[in-house]
């Protein structure tokens, strides 16, 4: 962007005070316009949108926001909600879960109406979004047994303290 409009003026404006002030004001206005254009361009995509735009998407998609959520996690939630609006097939579910980064294995037991899912998601907030995907993509008559494993390949030689929380949810209708 143009940093200084004064440099673009012809030389005969050099000693005129009003023109110098006018160029200072217009330089600031052009910089402000440039900032608005950059903001508009980045808000057209969820992956680069600012907090206000993400809040608008969250309101439209009825996503509840926690106080500790980062902007990256909020973007992730919006993307998963929008991405889960495709046709619901086993291949689509495999593709959707694999897009989060970790390896995913799906086994469908057709006679038992059971879907076995083995995955390894480690980032905060991913597991709750996976639960939403199961509820919205998998048909209600299929039982989902999902196992999430944490990979500790990089931590073999480093001591650390860990805790585990397990969740079991059985819904009968």
N, C-alpha and C positions, 0 to 999 in steps of 0.2 A: 504494500500500500504506500501511497505517497506520504512521506514523513513531513515534508515541509513544502507548502504551496508557494512560499516566497521565492524559492529557487526557480520556479517556473515563470515568474513575472518578467516582463521585459525590463531592461535596465532603467528606463526613464521613470519607473515607479519607485526607485531606490530611496529617494528622499521624502516620499509622501507618507506621512504618519497614518492617515486613515486607511490606506491600502495595506499597510503592514498589520494593523489591528484586524482588518477584515480577513486577511489571509490566515492569521492566527485562529480566529473564530471558525473559519471554514475548514481549516486543517483538523480542528477538534471534532467538528461535525462529520467530516469524512471518516475520521477514525472510529467514531461512534457507529456510523453506518456500516463500516467494515466489520466491526464486532458483532452487530446484529445479523449481518449476512452469514458470518461464520457460525453463529449460534443457530440460525435457522437451518443451515446445511447439516450441522451435527445432530440436530433434533429430528431430522427426517429418518434416522436409523436408531433403533432401540439400543444397539450396542454402543452408540456414542451420545445418546440423549442425556440431557441434564436432569437434575432432580425434579424440577417442575413438570417436565414432559413425562417422566416416568410416573409421577403422581397422577397425572391425567390418565395414563394407561391403566394404572392400578384401580382407579375409580371406575373406569369403564368395564374392566374385567372382574370387579368385585374382589380384589386381592387385599387381604388384611396385612398391614405393615406393623412390624414390631419396632420399638424404639432403637434397638441395637443393630438393625439391619443396615448393611453398607449399601452404597449405590450399586456396586457390582452384583450383590445378591438380589437386589430389587430388579435390576435389568434381567438377571437370570430367570427370576420368577415370571416376569412379563413375557420373555421369550418362550418359556416352556408352556405357558397358557396359550399363546398364539400358535405355537408349533403343534400343539396337541389337537388342533381343529381339522386335521386331515382325516381321510377314511381310516377306519379302525381295522387293521389287519395285523397278523402276527409279524410279517416283515416290517410293517411300519413301526410297530412297538420295538422291534429289535434295532431298527435304524435310529429311532428316537432315543432310546436308552444308550446306544453306542455313541451318540453325538455328544454326550456329557463327558466323554474322555476315557472312562474306564472300560475294560472288557466286559461284555455281557453275554451270558449263555441262556437261551430260552429252550425249554423242553415242554411240549404240550402233550398231556396225557388225555387224549380225546375221549376214551371210554369212561374215565373218571371225572371229566370236566375239571381238570386241574392243570394249572400253568406253573411250572417250576422255573424260577428266575434266579440266576447266580450272577452277582455283580460286585464291583468294588469301587464305591464312591466315597471320597474322603473329605470333600470340602463341606464347610458349614452350610446348612440349608438345602443341600441336595436331597437328603433322605426325605424331608417333608414334601419336596416337590415331586419326588418319585411316588410317594403315596397318592398325591393328587392325580398323577398320570395313570396309576393303576385304577383309581376310582372312575376316571373319565374315559379311559381307552378300553379297558378290559370289560367285556360284558358281565352283567350281574350274576349270571348263572355259572360262572367259572371261578373256582377257588384259586387264589394266587398265593403261592408259597415262595417268598422272596428271601434270599440270603445275601447279606452285604458283608464282604470281607475287606479288612484293611490290609494293604500291602505294607510290609515292614522291611523291604529289601534294603533300603538305604540306612536303616537304623540298627543293624546287627551289632556294631561295635560301640554304640553309644548307649549309656545307661539312661533310663528315664522312668518316670512314674506314670502309671496309666490307670484308668478306671473304665469299667464297662457298664453300659446300661442296655438292657434288652427289652424289647417290646413285643408282646404277643397280642394279636387282636383277632378274635373270632366273632363273626357276625352270622347269626342264624335268622332266617326269615321263615 
